[in-house]
């Protein structure tokens, strides 16, 4: 039983999730049509209210699971958005998170039920409220992470070629990356394990598949890609 109750005005707390995916050489973002006013029917980030007995991270994990059917998704807090006028529906403070998922693992029917759609990042529509700012902040955070860590494990299939990994990086940074330098850098990190199997889709000679090896000594000391 509470012995003391604050008498200050109460605010609503929400989470908004910037969900990144990667498909066919494109960085993508999952958006949905808002189901209620204000801004009903317009494109929005996936989000929800923070429950009375939830942390903001638990709320974000719940939202992601309800929409994609996935658990244990990579999730990182971006920032708190607290402009008093950010939501015309009331005083709402939102904590933004970004997530990375391998699109083929999602529950497609659940995604459809939430009226959600994967948009190519560079072709995403105008979003409600301050959601565009949230996306910009999340993208910058993603680039910083990709600059220091290999991010393919959360966005690519379990096995992939160096070319496929480089194309992912080019999609994230939205610029071409020198093939030779990239290959040399990522292999020097000792994070990837070369497999005996080859991918022959991109060339007749074929390219070897790789996978993450999770060795504890695999520490990145220099940037993979400079921002």
Backbone torsions as a table, in degrees:
resi	resn	phi	psi	omega
1	UNK	NA	134.0	-179.1
2	UNK	-76.9	131.9	179.3
3	UNK	-88.3	-20.9	-177.8
4	UNK	-143.5	137.4	179.1
5	UNK	-123.5	127.1	178.1
6	UNK	-64.3	143.7	-178.5
7	UNK	-104.2	8.5	179.4
8	UNK	-72.5	161.3	178.3
9	UNK	-63.5	149.8	-176.7
10	UNK	-101.1	147.3	178.4
11	UNK	-121.7	152.2	173.5
12	UNK	-83.5	143.1	178.1
13	UNK	-121.0	129.7	-178.5
14	UNK	-127.7	165.4	169.8
15	UNK	-121.4	143.3	173.8
16	UNK	-125.9	133.5	-173.9
17	UNK	-112.5	121.7	173.0
18	UNK	-93.3	104.9	-172.1
19	UNK	-101.4	111.6	-179.9
20	UNK	-95.3	140.5	172.1
21	UNK	-136.8	175.3	-179.6
22	UNK	-142.3	129.9	-176.8
23	UNK	-156.0	131.0	175.5
24	UNK	52.1	44.8	175.9
25	UNK	79.0	8.3	-177.4
26	UNK	-122.3	135.7	167.6
27	UNK	-73.9	132.8	-176.8
28	UNK	-126.9	161.7	180.0
29	UNK	-136.0	138.6	-176.9
30	UNK	-93.0	121.3	-178.3
31	UNK	-127.7	161.0	179.0
32	UNK	-139.9	160.9	173.6
33	UNK	-79.9	126.4	-178.5
34	UNK	-66.1	135.1	-173.3
35	UNK	-92.9	-7.5	-175.6
36	UNK	-143.6	164.5	178.2
37	UNK	-77.8	153.9	-3.9
38	UNK	-77.3	162.3	179.3
39	UNK	67.0	30.9	178.3
40	UNK	-58.5	135.7	177.8
41	UNK	87.8	-10.3	179.7
42	UNK	-89.9	161.7	-176.5
43	UNK	-74.8	138.2	-172.8
44	UNK	-144.2	159.0	168.6
45	UNK	-69.7	161.6	175.4
46	UNK	-81.1	130.2	-177.7
47	UNK	-160.9	-172.6	179.5
48	UNK	-178.6	176.4	-179.4
49	UNK	-83.8	149.9	175.7
50	UNK	-84.6	124.0	-179.3
51	UNK	-69.1	159.9	-177.2
52	UNK	-59.5	-30.5	-177.2
53	UNK	-111.1	23.6	-179.5
54	UNK	-113.7	148.4	163.9
55	UNK	-81.3	164.4	179.2
56	UNK	-64.6	-35.2	178.8
57	UNK	-66.5	-42.1	177.9
58	UNK	-62.5	-37.5	178.1
59	UNK	-64.0	-43.1	178.9
60	UNK	-64.4	-41.3	178.0
61	UNK	-62.7	-39.0	178.2
62	UNK	-64.5	-45.9	179.3
63	UNK	-58.7	-46.1	-179.5
64	UNK	-62.3	-41.5	179.8
65	UNK	-66.9	-41.3	-179.7
66	UNK	-64.1	-31.9	-175.3
67	UNK	-88.6	-41.9	-173.4
68	UNK	-105.6	-15.2	-176.2
69	UNK	78.1	6.5	-176.0
70	UNK	-105.2	149.8	174.0
71	UNK	-123.3	166.3	179.7
72	UNK	57.0	45.2	177.0
73	UNK	-86.5	143.6	175.6
74	UNK	-63.2	128.0	-174.6
75	UNK	-141.5	133.9	179.7
76	UNK	-141.4	135.2	179.1
77	UNK	-71.6	136.0	-179.2
78	UNK	-95.7	-59.9	-177.2
79	UNK	-171.4	171.5	174.4
80	UNK	-105.2	131.4	179.8
81	UNK	-112.1	113.5	-168.9
82	UNK	-132.6	17.1	176.2
83	UNK	-55.6	125.9	-177.8
84	UNK	-56.1	-25.2	-177.4
85	UNK	-102.6	13.4	-173.4
86	UNK	-67.7	-29.3	-178.5
87	UNK	-125.4	116.0	-179.2
88	UNK	-66.2	-10.4	-179.8
89	UNK	-81.7	-14.4	-179.1
90	UNK	157.5	-176.4	-179.4
91	UNK	-80.7	99.1	-176.2
92	UNK	-122.9	124.0	172.3
93	UNK	-99.2	127.0	-177.6
94	UNK	-117.4	135.0	174.4
95	UNK	-103.7	119.0	-177.0
96	UNK	-94.0	137.5	175.4
97	UNK	-125.8	150.1	168.4
98	UNK	-114.9	147.1	-178.5
99	UNK	-129.2	156.2	175.0
100	UNK	-126.8	129.2	178.3
101	UNK	-136.4	153.1	172.1
102	UNK	-84.4	112.5	-169.7
103	UNK	-54.8	-36.5	-177.1
104	UNK	-65.8	-14.0	-179.9
105	UNK	-90.3	-9.7	-176.6
106	UNK	-68.1	158.8	171.0
107	UNK	-86.3	100.6	-173.4
108	UNK	-59.5	-38.1	-179.3
109	UNK	-66.3	-39.2	177.3
110	UNK	-62.6	-42.9	179.4
111	UNK	-59.8	-43.4	179.5
112	UNK	-64.5	-39.9	-179.8
113	UNK	-61.4	-29.1	178.8
114	UNK	-90.7	12.5	178.2
115	UNK	54.8	37.2	-176.6
116	UNK	-99.1	154.7	-178.0
117	UNK	-147.1	139.9	174.7
118	UNK	-82.6	122.6	178.9
119	UNK	-109.3	137.7	168.3
120	UNK	-56.8	134.6	-172.8
121	UNK	-55.4	-41.7	-175.9
122	UNK	-77.5	-6.8	-179.3
123	UNK	-118.9	15.7	-177.3
124	UNK	-64.0	148.1	-179.6
125	UNK	-77.8	171.7	174.5
126	UNK	-67.3	136.7	-175.8
127	UNK	-107.6	163.2	-177.7
128	UNK	-73.8	160.4	171.7
129	UNK	49.4	-127.5	179.7
130	UNK	-104.4	23.4	-176.5
131	UNK	-66.2	-29.2	176.4
132	UNK	-64.1	-39.4	177.0
133	UNK	-63.8	-39.4	178.1
134	UNK	-61.2	-44.5	-179.8
135	UNK	-63.2	-44.6	178.8
136	UNK	-59.6	-44.1	179.6
137	UNK	-64.5	-41.2	179.8
138	UNK	-66.1	-39.9	179.3
139	UNK	-64.0	-41.3	177.0
140	UNK	-62.5	-40.9	178.7
141	UNK	-65.1	-39.6	178.2
142	UNK	-63.0	-41.8	178.9
143	UNK	-64.5	-39.4	177.5
144	UNK	-62.0	-45.6	179.4
145	UNK	-61.7	-45.0	-178.7
146	UNK	-66.1	-25.4	178.7
147	UNK	-70.1	-25.9	-176.9
148	UNK	-112.1	-17.0	-177.2
149	UNK	-135.4	153.1	172.0
150	UNK	-80.0	119.7	-173.9
151	UNK	-99.7	1.4	-174.1
152	UNK	-61.5	-26.0	-175.5
153	UNK	-60.9	-30.8	-178.2
154	UNK	-90.9	-12.6	-173.5
155	UNK	-120.9	-18.8	-177.3
156	UNK	-107.8	166.1	172.5
157	UNK	-62.8	171.4	-176.9
158	UNK	-59.9	-35.6	177.1
159	UNK	-120.5	142.9	-173.3
160	UNK	-157.9	162.8	176.9
161	UNK	-95.6	165.5	176.4
162	UNK	-63.3	-35.4	177.3
163	UNK	-61.4	-44.7	179.3
164	UNK	-64.1	-37.6	177.2
165	UNK	-66.3	-41.7	179.0
166	UNK	-65.1	-40.4	178.7
167	UNK	-63.1	-35.4	174.2
168	UNK	-61.3	-46.1	-179.1
169	UNK	-64.3	-38.0	177.9
170	UNK	-65.2	-35.2	177.7
171	UNK	-69.1	-39.5	179.6
172	UNK	-67.0	-46.5	-177.3
173	UNK	-86.4	-10.3	178.4
174	UNK	56.0	44.5	177.3
175	UNK	-161.9	153.2	178.4
176	UNK	-68.6	150.2	179.2
177	UNK	-125.6	134.8	-178.5
178	UNK	-58.8	120.6	-175.2
179	UNK	-60.0	-46.4	-176.6
180	UNK	-64.5	-46.2	-179.7
181	UNK	-64.7	-39.7	-179.6
182	UNK	-64.8	-46.9	-179.7
183	UNK	-60.1	-46.6	-179.4
184	UNK	-60.6	-42.4	-177.1
185	UNK	-66.8	-50.7	-174.3
186	UNK	-68.4	-33.6	178.7
187	UNK	-73.0	-28.1	179.3
188	UNK	-70.5	-16.9	-177.5
189	UNK	-75.7	-17.0	-179.8
190	UNK	62.0	28.9	179.9
191	UNK	-97.7	-24.3	-176.8
192	UNK	-101.6	142.5	177.9
193	UNK	-109.7	125.4	-179.6
194	UNK	-78.0	132.0	179.1
195	UNK	-99.4	164.5	-179.8
196	UNK	-78.6	-18.4	-176.2
197	UNK	-82.2	146.8	179.1
198	UNK	-116.6	152.4	171.3
199	UNK	-100.9	121.2	-178.6
200	UNK	-107.1	12.5	-178.7
201	UNK	-70.7	-35.7	-173.7
202	UNK	-93.8	-15.4	178.3
203	UNK	-160.2	157.2	179.7
204	UNK	-67.6	-36.3	-179.9
205	UNK	-68.7	-35.2	179.5
206	UNK	87.7	159.3	179.1
207	UNK	-129.5	138.9	-178.0
208	UNK	-68.2	143.6	173.1
209	UNK	-80.9	153.2	174.9
210	UNK	-130.0	162.7	171.7
211	UNK	-146.0	162.2	179.0
212	UNK	-73.2	139.1	-176.8
213	UNK	-103.5	-15.2	175.3
214	UNK	60.0	27.5	176.6
215	UNK	-69.8	134.4	-177.2
216	UNK	-63.8	-23.8	-179.3
217	UNK	-82.0	-1.4	-178.8
218	UNK	-80.4	87.5	-177.4
219	UNK	-116.0	130.1	179.4
220	UNK	-88.2	120.9	-178.1
221	UNK	-104.8	-17.5	179.5
222	UNK	-130.1	159.4	179.9
223	UNK	-65.5	140.6	174.2
224	UNK	-75.7	-46.8	179.1
225	UNK	-132.0	132.7	177.2
226	UNK	-84.7	136.1	-178.1
227	UNK	-88.1	NA	NA
